[in-house]
Amino acid sequence: MKQLFFVAVGVVIGFAVAHQVARTPGGARLFAVVDASTKAFTGAVADGYRSRGAELRTDV
């Protein structure tokens, strides 16, 4: 129970720090880069998933 409390406190502190960092111009740029990278990665994973699904459907 004590560990769960510390995890929850850590998450809250992390969100608060991220919010403060995002208010600065450098922080906003950082989060924009992270967001773009995340979207590119998830897009590549989704494309690969669809491609592999198409391969499996045609091999039957």
N, CA, C and O atoms as a GROMACS GRO file, in nm:
protein
  240
    1MET      N    1   0.083  -0.119   0.000
    1MET     CA    2   0.000   0.000   0.000
    1MET      C    3   0.088   0.126   0.000
    1MET      O    4   0.056   0.225  -0.065
    2LYS      N    5   0.196   0.118   0.074
    2LYS     CA    6   0.288   0.231   0.082
    2LYS      C    7   0.352   0.259  -0.054
    2LYS      O    8   0.373   0.374  -0.092
    3GLN      N    9   0.384   0.151  -0.127
    3GLN     CA   10   0.445   0.167  -0.258
    3GLN      C   11   0.347   0.233  -0.356
    3GLN      O   12   0.387   0.318  -0.436
    4LEU      N   13   0.223   0.194  -0.350
    4LEU     CA   14   0.121   0.252  -0.436
    4LEU      C   15   0.107   0.402  -0.409
    4LEU      O   16   0.089   0.481  -0.502
    5PHE      N   17   0.114   0.439  -0.285
    5PHE     CA   18   0.108   0.580  -0.248
    5PHE      C   19   0.223   0.657  -0.312
    5PHE      O   20   0.203   0.765  -0.368
    6PHE      N   21   0.345   0.602  -0.303
    6PHE     CA   22   0.461   0.671  -0.358
    6PHE      C   23   0.454   0.677  -0.511
    6PHE      O   24   0.498   0.776  -0.571
    7VAL      N   25   0.401   0.575  -0.574
    7VAL     CA   26   0.383   0.578  -0.719
    7VAL      C   27   0.285   0.689  -0.756
    7VAL      O   28   0.309   0.765  -0.849
    8ALA      N   29   0.174   0.698  -0.684
    8ALA     CA   30   0.074   0.800  -0.712
    8ALA      C   31   0.131   0.940  -0.690
    8ALA      O   32   0.107   1.030  -0.771
    9VAL      N   33   0.207   0.959  -0.584
    9VAL     CA   34   0.270   1.089  -0.559
    9VAL      C   35   0.369   1.122  -0.670
    9VAL      O   36   0.376   1.236  -0.716
   10GLY      N   37   0.445   1.023  -0.715
   10GLY     CA   38   0.540   1.044  -0.824
   10GLY      C   39   0.471   1.084  -0.954
   10GLY      O   40   0.520   1.170  -1.026
   11VAL      N   41   0.359   1.021  -0.983
   11VAL     CA   42   0.283   1.054  -1.105
   11VAL      C   43   0.232   1.198  -1.097
   11VAL      O   44   0.242   1.273  -1.194
   12VAL      N   45   0.178   1.235  -0.983
   12VAL     CA   46   0.126   1.372  -0.966
   12VAL      C   47   0.238   1.474  -0.979
   12VAL      O   48   0.222   1.575  -1.047
   13ILE      N   49   0.352   1.448  -0.916
   13ILE     CA   50   0.466   1.539  -0.927
   13ILE      C   51   0.515   1.546  -1.072
   13ILE      O   52   0.548   1.653  -1.122
   14GLY      N   53   0.520   1.433  -1.138
   14GLY     CA   54   0.562   1.430  -1.278
   14GLY      C   55   0.472   1.513  -1.368
   14GLY      O   56   0.520   1.587  -1.453
   15PHE      N   57   0.341   1.500  -1.349
   15PHE     CA   58   0.248   1.581  -1.428
   15PHE      C   59   0.265   1.729  -1.399
   15PHE      O   60   0.261   1.812  -1.490
   16ALA      N   61   0.284   1.763  -1.273
   16ALA     CA   62   0.302   1.904  -1.236
   16ALA      C   63   0.428   1.961  -1.299
   16ALA      O   64   0.427   2.073  -1.351
   17VAL      N   65   0.537   1.886  -1.294
   17VAL     CA   66   0.662   1.932  -1.354
   17VAL      C   67   0.648   1.943  -1.505
   17VAL      O   68   0.693   2.042  -1.564
   18ALA      N   69   0.586   1.844  -1.567
   18ALA     CA   70   0.567   1.848  -1.713
   18ALA      C   71   0.483   1.969  -1.753
   18ALA      O   72   0.510   2.032  -1.855
   19HIS      N   73   0.382   2.001  -1.674
   19HIS     CA   74   0.298   2.116  -1.704
   19HIS      C   75   0.379   2.246  -1.697
   19HIS      O   76   0.364   2.334  -1.782
   20GLN      N   77   0.464   2.258  -1.597
   20GLN     CA   78   0.547   2.378  -1.583
   20GLN      C   79   0.650   2.386  -1.697
   20GLN      O   80   0.674   2.495  -1.749
   21VAL      N   81   0.708   2.274  -1.734
   21VAL     CA   82   0.806   2.273  -1.843
   21VAL      C   83   0.739   2.308  -1.975
   21VAL      O   84   0.797   2.379  -2.057
   22ALA      N   85   0.618   2.260  -1.997
   22ALA     CA   86   0.547   2.286  -2.122
   22ALA      C   87   0.514   2.434  -2.139
   22ALA      O   88   0.489   2.478  -2.252
   23ARG      N   89   0.512   2.510  -2.032
   23ARG     CA   90   0.481   2.653  -2.041
   23ARG      C   91   0.598   2.734  -2.096
   23ARG      O   92   0.578   2.846  -2.142
   24THR      N   93   0.719   2.679  -2.095
   24THR     CA   94   0.836   2.751  -2.147
   24THR      C   95   0.849   2.724  -2.296
   24THR      O   96   0.804   2.619  -2.343
   25PRO      N   97   0.909   2.815  -2.372
   25PRO     CA   98   0.925   2.792  -2.516
   25PRO      C   99   1.006   2.666  -2.546
   25PRO      O  100   0.971   2.589  -2.636
   26GLY      N  101   1.114   2.644  -2.472
   26GLY     CA  102   1.194   2.524  -2.495
   26GLY      C  103   1.118   2.397  -2.462
   26GLY      O  104   1.130   2.297  -2.532
   27GLY      N  105   1.041   2.402  -2.355
   27GLY     CA  106   0.961   2.286  -2.316
   27GLY      C  107   0.853   2.256  -2.419
   27GLY      O  108   0.826   2.140  -2.449
   28ALA      N  109   0.792   2.361  -2.473
   28ALA     CA  110   0.690   2.341  -2.576
   28ALA      C  111   0.751   2.276  -2.699
   28ALA      O  112   0.690   2.187  -2.759
   29ARG      N  113   0.872   2.320  -2.737
   29ARG     CA  114   0.940   2.258  -2.852
   29ARG      C  115   0.973   2.112  -2.823
   29ARG      O  116   0.956   2.025  -2.908
   30LEU      N  117   1.020   2.086  -2.701
   30LEU     CA  118   1.052   1.948  -2.662
   30LEU      C  119   0.930   1.859  -2.673
   30LEU      O  120   0.937   1.750  -2.731
   31PHE      N  121   0.818   1.904  -2.619
   31PHE     CA  122   0.698   1.822  -2.624
   31PHE      C  123   0.645   1.809  -2.766
   31PHE      O  124   0.585   1.707  -2.799
   32ALA      N  125   0.666   1.909  -2.851
   32ALA     CA  126   0.625   1.899  -2.991
   32ALA      C  127   0.708   1.791  -3.062
   32ALA      O  128   0.654   1.713  -3.141
   33VAL      N  129   0.838   1.788  -3.034
   33VAL     CA  130   0.924   1.686  -3.094
   33VAL      C  131   0.886   1.547  -3.045
   33VAL      O  132   0.878   1.453  -3.123
   34VAL      N  133   0.863   1.535  -2.915
   34VAL     CA  134   0.823   1.405  -2.859
   34VAL      C  135   0.690   1.361  -2.918
   34VAL      O  136   0.673   1.243  -2.950
   35ASP      N  137   0.596   1.453  -2.932
   35ASP     CA  138   0.466   1.421  -2.990
   35ASP      C  139   0.480   1.374  -3.134
   35ASP      O  140   0.419   1.275  -3.174
   36ALA      N  141   0.560   1.446  -3.213
   36ALA     CA  142   0.580   1.408  -3.353
   36ALA      C  143   0.647   1.271  -3.364
   36ALA      O  144   0.609   1.189  -3.447
   37SER      N  145   0.746   1.247  -3.280
   37SER     CA  146   0.814   1.117  -3.282
   37SER      C  147   0.720   1.004  -3.244
   37SER      O  148   0.723   0.897  -3.304
   38THR      N  149   0.638   1.028  -3.144
   38THR     CA  150   0.543   0.927  -3.100
   38THR      C  151   0.441   0.897  -3.210
   38THR      O  152   0.408   0.781  -3.234
   39LYS      N  153   0.392   1.001  -3.276
   39LYS     CA  154   0.295   0.980  -3.384
   39LYS      C  155   0.359   0.905  -3.501
   39LYS      O  156   0.295   0.820  -3.562
   40ALA      N  157   0.485   0.937  -3.532
   40ALA     CA  158   0.554   0.866  -3.641
   40ALA      C  159   0.572   0.719  -3.605
   40ALA      O  160   0.551   0.632  -3.689
   41PHE      N  161   0.611   0.692  -3.481
   41PHE     CA  162   0.630   0.553  -3.438
   41PHE      C  163   0.500   0.475  -3.441
   41PHE      O  164   0.495   0.364  -3.495
   42THR      N  165   0.394   0.532  -3.384
   42THR     CA  166   0.266   0.460  -3.382
   42THR      C  167   0.211   0.442  -3.523
   42THR      O  168   0.146   0.342  -3.552
   43GLY      N  169   0.236   0.539  -3.610
   43GLY     CA  170   0.195   0.525  -3.750
   43GLY      C  171   0.268   0.411  -3.819
   43GLY      O  172   0.209   0.336  -3.895
   44ALA      N  173   0.398   0.400  -3.793
   44ALA     CA  174   0.477   0.291  -3.852
   44ALA      C  175   0.431   0.156  -3.800
   44ALA      O  176   0.423   0.059  -3.876
   45VAL      N  177   0.401   0.148  -3.671
   45VAL     CA  178   0.352   0.022  -3.614
   45VAL      C  179   0.218  -0.015  -3.678
   45VAL      O  180   0.196  -0.130  -3.714
   46ALA      N  181   0.128   0.082  -3.691
   46ALA     CA  182  -0.003   0.055  -3.749
   46ALA      C  183   0.011   0.013  -3.896
   46ALA      O  184  -0.058  -0.079  -3.940
   47ASP      N  185   0.098   0.079  -3.971
   47ASP     CA  186   0.121   0.041  -4.111
   47ASP      C  187   0.175  -0.101  -4.121
   47ASP      O  188   0.132  -0.179  -4.206
   48GLY      N  189   0.271  -0.135  -4.035
   48GLY     CA  190   0.326  -0.270  -4.034
   48GLY      C  191   0.220  -0.374  -3.998
   48GLY      O  192   0.217  -0.482  -4.056
   49TYR      N  193   0.136  -0.340  -3.903
   49TYR     CA  194   0.029  -0.431  -3.862
   49TYR      C  195  -0.067  -0.455  -3.980
   49TYR      O  196  -0.104  -0.569  -4.008
   50ARG      N  197  -0.106  -0.348  -4.047
   50ARG     CA  198  -0.197  -0.362  -4.160
   50ARG      C  199  -0.130  -0.439  -4.275
   50ARG      O  200  -0.194  -0.523  -4.339
   51SER      N  201  -0.004  -0.411  -4.300
   51SER     CA  202   0.069  -0.478  -4.406
   51SER      C  203   0.080  -0.628  -4.377
   51SER      O  204   0.056  -0.710  -4.466
   52ARG      N  205   0.115  -0.662  -4.256
   52ARG     CA  206   0.127  -0.803  -4.219
   52ARG      C  207  -0.009  -0.872  -4.226
   52ARG      O  208  -0.018  -0.987  -4.268
   53GLY      N  209  -0.113  -0.804  -4.184
   53GLY     CA  210  -0.248  -0.860  -4.193
   53GLY      C  211  -0.286  -0.889  -4.337
   53GLY      O  212  -0.348  -0.992  -4.367
   54ALA      N  213  -0.250  -0.797  -4.427
   54ALA     CA  214  -0.279  -0.817  -4.570
   54ALA      C  215  -0.200  -0.937  -4.623
   54ALA      O  216  -0.252  -1.016  -4.701
   55GLU      N  217  -0.073  -0.949  -4.581
   55GLU     CA  218   0.008  -1.064  -4.624
   55GLU      C  219  -0.055  -1.196  -4.578
   55GLU      O  220  -0.063  -1.291  -4.655
   56LEU      N  221  -0.098  -1.200  -4.455
   56LEU     CA  222  -0.157  -1.322  -4.403
   56LEU      C  223  -0.288  -1.357  -4.472
   56LEU      O  224  -0.319  -1.475  -4.493
   57ARG      N  225  -0.365  -1.257  -4.507
   57ARG     CA  226  -0.492  -1.284  -4.576
   57ARG      C  227  -0.469  -1.334  -4.718
   57ARG      O  228  -0.547  -1.416  -4.767
   58THR      N  229  -0.364  -1.288  -4.785
   58THR     CA  230  -0.339  -1.332  -4.922
   58THR      C  231  -0.269  -1.468  -4.928
   58THR      O  232  -0.275  -1.534  -5.032
   59ASP      N  233  -0.204  -1.512  -4.821
   59ASP     CA  234  -0.134  -1.638  -4.819
   59ASP      C  235  -0.226  -1.756  -4.796
   59ASP      O  236  -0.182  -1.871  -4.808
   60VAL      N  237  -0.350  -1.732  -4.764
   60VAL     CA  238  -0.443  -1.841  -4.733
   60VAL      C  239  -0.489  -1.909  -4.855
   60VAL      O  240  -0.567  -2.003  -4.847
   0.00000   0.00000   0.00000
